[in-house]
Amino acid sequence: MSDRPLRPATLLVRGGLNRSNHAETAEVPFLTSGFVYDDAAQAEATFENRITHYQYSRFGNPTLTMLEERLCMLEGAEACRLTATGMAAVHAAMLSHLKVGDHVVASRALFGSCHWIVANLLGRYGITHQFVDGADLVQWQAALARPTAMVLLESPSNPMLDLVDIRAVCDLAHQAGALVVVDNVFATPLLQRPLEMGADIITYSCTKHMDGQGRVLGGAILGPKKWVDEVLQPFIRNTGPSMAVFNAWVILKGLETLKLRVDAMCRSAAAVADFLAERAEIKRVLYPFRADHPQQALALKQMTAGGTVVCLELNGGKEAAFRFMDALRIIDISNNLGDSKSMVTHPATTTHLRIGAEERAKLGISDGVVRLSVGLEDVADLIDDLAMALDAAAPLAIAAE
Ligand SMILES: *Cc1c(COP(=O)(O)O)cnc(C)c1O
């Protein structure tokens, strides 16, 4: 084999594969909580870090290692640690690094629980924060004029699909001394490579596209080996947010089809966005690769496709949005995304209920906003379903226009 780097589709199937001496085809789930030693001296040498030997699955496990290596190769990262959920990943990335007196700058348009960590948790540990409008570089510049320990951003954001100019913000953040954490869930490792744009740490919810079939929860943190070994690993080892071995195995198998699924879902999402944009019941459609997205140029620069999520705003507010969602026959109402099944969410009353009306208004999450995660069904069936549901909502949506 040549030394040419393997392409993502190959890495997704083969990266990190570590067969046991039985030469099994599929990755083995090493469903064991612990490991044994040949003798007491080997246990001592292991705990003194003189030899490498698995100790306990809270710190490490061969199945977790396979998934960590696969994700490192895919992302171009030096090291990875896995967590039980995406939120555990964001929490561990932040709290392992931050200490009393530190300052954090974050884009306001974050996943609801990420927003909660910044707004409600950090202060309890004496860590200050400032939110900025992620699309506005002037705000980033002003916020990062003071020393900052960490920047947290999400692009595209949930649910409004706002983008952050990752390269420009990384430059500003590094001048302020900050470590940049990018929550890359919406783009997946296939559509956007934040490390190449200067980001330091990447977090994922593996629950979304990586499993992608609604089975398990999981999270991942990728970054420099020194930071992972010295800052993150002691935190994970001693606080215990580790990923379950079985879940790591499910996600390994999910990754084998990630590229096929994400490519197909992006194609369908783009077609669905174009269909929705023509409908009178809809005030606006947000999809990063469409010409009417306010940041299309940036999307084309830093992403290779527009993603699997479309955001739409119905005329007629909550009533029209609920009528539309309730009329769907194929597309499910659920708060998940990145699944092979298409799903709609009403953020104002679910995922973004707790951030409050004032914060929602700042983010543009009106009561007419519906988030659509496009799945793997035939796109013609999805469009038929959406058309029928828009017809049902039309009396409310058109009257309100
Ligand atoms: C879902 C999600 C998370 C949280 O992941 P869980 O696996 O549900 O804990 C974090 N960030 C973003 C952008 C998400 O979409």
The ligand as an SDF file (V2000), in Angstrom:
LIG
                    3D

 15 15  0  0  0  0  0  0  0  0999 V2000
  -27.3400   17.0670   20.2590 C   0  0  0  0  0  0  0  0  0  0  0  0
  -26.2930   18.0910   20.3810 C   0  0  0  0  0  0  0  0  0  0  0  0
  -25.4930   18.1440   21.5260 C   0  0  0  0  0  0  0  0  0  0  0  0
  -25.6900   17.1890   22.6960 C   0  0  0  0  0  0  0  0  0  0  0  0
  -25.4920   15.8720   22.3750 O   0  0  0  0  0  0  0  0  0  0  0  0
  -26.1870   14.6590   23.2250 P   0  0  0  0  0  0  0  0  0  0  0  0
  -25.5470   13.4530   22.6490 O   0  0  0  0  0  0  0  0  0  0  0  0
  -27.6500   14.7650   22.9980 O   0  0  0  0  0  0  0  0  0  0  0  0
  -25.8180   14.8910   24.6450 O   0  0  0  0  0  0  0  0  0  0  0  0
  -24.5330   19.1310   21.6030 C   0  0  0  0  0  0  0  0  0  0  0  0
  -24.3680   20.0250   20.6020 N   0  0  0  0  0  0  0  0  0  0  0  0
  -25.1140   19.9950   19.4890 C   0  0  0  0  0  0  0  0  0  0  0  0
  -24.8820   20.9990   18.4240 C   0  0  0  0  0  0  0  0  0  0  0  0
  -26.1070   19.0290   19.3360 C   0  0  0  0  0  0  0  0  0  0  0  0
  -26.8640   19.0180   18.2320 O   0  0  0  0  0  0  0  0  0  0  0  0
  1  2  1  0
  2  3  1  0
  2 14  2  0
  3  4  1  0
  3 10  2  0
  4  5  1  0
  5  6  1  0
  6  7  2  0
  6  8  1  0
  6  9  1  0
 10 11  1  0
 11 12  2  0
 12 13  1  0
 12 14  1  0
 14 15  1  0
M  END
$$$$
